[in-house]
Amino acid sequence: MDCFRPGIPQEFIIFLCVVVSVITEAVSNFVVVAAFMPALVGVADTVNMNPLFILMAVALSSSLAFMLPSGTPPNALVFSTNYLETKDMVKAGLVVKIIGIIIFPIVMYFIARPLSPLF
């Protein structure tokens, strides 16, 4: 099965990764993954593809929470020192998030896909 055929375009997977990575800024990563995964298994079954590619993309993109103190425990720890303001974290985190959103699909397409027999 080819995960990049016309039935499931690359743009959909990139869009899904962007949506998940944005939602994880305000909500726990676990909650986002637990909410999205069952629905995405149904989407993958509908388009007749192995759901592992979509599920892996969602699981990995949920870890791109870098902008807000609530994103990850290390963010909250650094923010609790009162040396940083939220706007400082948003500026730095936005750059890292954009880099992650750009690099993530490239890694999925050129590294994960050829190495995994599941796709």
N, C-alpha and C positions, 0 to 999 in steps of 0.2 A: 504494500500500500504506500502510495506516495502522499505525504502530508501536504505537499505544495502543489496540488492539482487544482483545477478550476473550481471544484466543489467547496474547498475551504481555502480561500485566498490568504496570502501572507498578510495582507492588510488587516484582515479580521483578527489574526493572532497578535499582530502588533497593537491594534486597537484594544484588544482584550488586556494585554500586558500593561498598556498605559492606564487604562481604567482601574485595574487592580492596584497598580503602584500608587495611583492618586488616592484611592480609597484608603489604603493602608496608612496614610498620613494621619487620619482622624480615628481610625478603628484598628483594633488589634489585628495583627497578621493572621492569627489563628481563626478569628471570626470571619475574616474575608475569605480565606481558603475554605473554611467549612461551609460558607454560604454559596460559593461559586462552584465548587467541585461537583456536587450532585447534578446541578443543572448542565454543566459542561459535559458530563458523561452522556446525558441525553442528547445534547447537540452533536457530539461525536458519533453516536449511534445513528442519528438521523442522516448525517452525511456519509455514513458507512466508512468511518476511519477509526484507527486505533486511538482510543481516548488518551493514551499516555502522553502523547506529544502536547496536547492542549493542557492536560493536568500538570505536566512538568513546567510548562511555560507560566501557568498561573502561580504555581507554588514558588518558583524562583523569582518571579516579578513581585510577589508579595513581600519580599525582603528588601525592597528598594525604598524603605521609609527613612529618609535622612533629614527632612526639613523641619519637623516639629519636635518638641521635647517628648511628646507622647509616642513618637514613632518607634523607638527602641529603648530598652533600659539604659544603655550607655548615653543616649541623648538626654534622657531625664537626669542622669547622674551629672553630666557636664553642666546642664542647665541649672541644677540645684546649687552650684557654687556661686551663683549670682555674678559671675564675670561676663556672661553673655546675655544678650537680650534675644527675644524671639526673632526679631528682624535679622540679627546676625546669623542665627541658625538657618533661617529661610534662605538667605542669600547663598550661604555655603552649600546648604543641602540641595538647593535648586540646581546648582552646577553639577553636583554629583549625580542627582537624579536624571538630568538630561543626558549625561555621559552614559549612565547605566541603561537608559531607554534606547540609546543609539547602539551601544555595544551588544546588548542582550540579544536582539534578533540575529545579529551577525554570528554570535557564538552558537545560537540555536541552529542556524542554517548550515554553517560551515564546519562546526565541530561536533555538536551533539547528534545531529541527524546522521552523518556518515558513520559515527562510531557505534550507534545503537541499532541493533537488528530489529528493534521493536517498531520502528517507524516505517 
